[in-house]
Amino acid sequence: MIQETTQSWDIMLCADEESLRNPGLMGLDHIDLGSWEWLACESTALGCRNLAAQAPGIKQIWVVSCSDMEGINLAAALKKDNPFAYTVLISNEQSGSLASRAHAASIDDIWSTPKLAAALRDQATLHERAVARHHGEASQVGALGATDGRSSVGALVSQATGAEASSGFVVSFMSGSGGSGKSTLCAIAALICTQAGLRTAVVDADLQFGDMQRLLGTESALRIDEVAGSPGRLGMLEPPASGTEPAVLAAPLRIEQSEEIAEGVGDVVDALRGRFDVVLVNTGCMWSDVQAVLLERSDQVVMVVAPRVSSMHATIRAMDLCARLGAATNGFCFALNRQTKSSLLSALDVSCAIRVSNVREVPDGGRDVEELASAGLIRELFGDKNEAVEGVRDLLATVAPEPKARAIQGGGSGQDASTRKRFGRKLRGSGA
């Protein structure tokens, strides 16, 4: 009879003895795999199968190789033994034949060694932040001298994969009501950031009706429900090879999954922060636990207001809720969207009503914005210096830290935001 172990592991890494002694063979230079208490390593087929049976807490199984069995055969056996564990085969020589065999064996995915390294980095970040939250304090500086809240473990993974320490800037787009244009602004912002040379990820945290995938014209995108229970899959999220497109983590396919996914959104954002320069988060119009989590995780919150009284009043109510939650709102930036010369509200009106000073106007880009966005052709707005695009660029340059702000502004016309003309007048903004 197999006895369950009291040791708690989340992931099992299966690799031959030589690879475990020298992780560089797996693309993991300078890594001591024994440093992670959440990672179990085994080299033989019997050892892997016994460990998986003894430790039911293992949620993911990563198979690189095996000392006495072909890797794909071991992965197939482990998946059959543990159908609920997310099982991945690691191979740099992917082919149609290998993919067919993996599919027939119900193996969940095939990763390259760079994706394995990225998955390890994400796991290190997730576990370190979980420990920090558990103890109610920031992580201590590790042996490598990390000073950004990550331990030596996370720093070691970053060193091995060539990634910088966690330095991504997280911007969440929120609104008090629907129809403010928040999703469109987020999509435009994503393209501005990528054109500025920043590695950009977009997270669609509108878990019920998010459509960032459609807005950005991304034919196939990893979905947030695919990584919420298996964060190792975040290693698959990479910008296209062209470098001019953002990486998109789409909303779940089924609305009924939204509640169970909500609690994992914060960990997903934390993990992406360590891998991208900018993480842009789209949210739903119905306030829930997701907004509460993102208020804590975001470096900047952009509250989008439509130029109508009802939207302004909804924003006031949302701000009241933030105050009751104890969220720090002094760093919020407010964007009065779709502004025209004939709009009922101005930045000054919103500033006085909400009692804030940093309200910026984003000009109405005309019918082209709605028509192209609905067709997934929003990139075409950039060819003609659309007013809405330039307004979002100015907004991002205002909220982003240096040198990201310089890169973003450098992608525009080069004019200073305070002097660029809009509709025959200067851009109005009480915080400008």
Secondary structure, DSSP 8 states (H G I E B T S, - for coil): -----S---SEEEE--HHHHH-GGGGT-TT--GGG-TTEEEE-SHHHHHHHHHH-TT--EEEE---SSS-HHHHHHHHHHH-TTSEEEEE-SS--HHHHHHHHHTT--EEE-HHHHHHHHHHHHHHHHHHHHHHHTS-----TT---SS--HHHHHHHHHHT--SS--EEEEEEESSTTS-HHHHHHHHHHHHHHTT--EEEEEE-TTT--HHHHTT-SS-EEHHHHHS-GGGGGG----TTSSS-EEEE--SSGGGHHHHHTTHHHHHHHHHTT-SEEEEEE-SS--HHHHHHHHH-SEEEEEE-SSHHHHHHHHHHHHHHHHHT---TT-EEEEEEE-TT-S--HHHHHHHHT-S-EEEEE---HHHHHHHHTT-GGGGGGGT-HHHHHHHHHHHHHS-TTHHHHHHHTTTS--TTT-EETTEE--BTT-
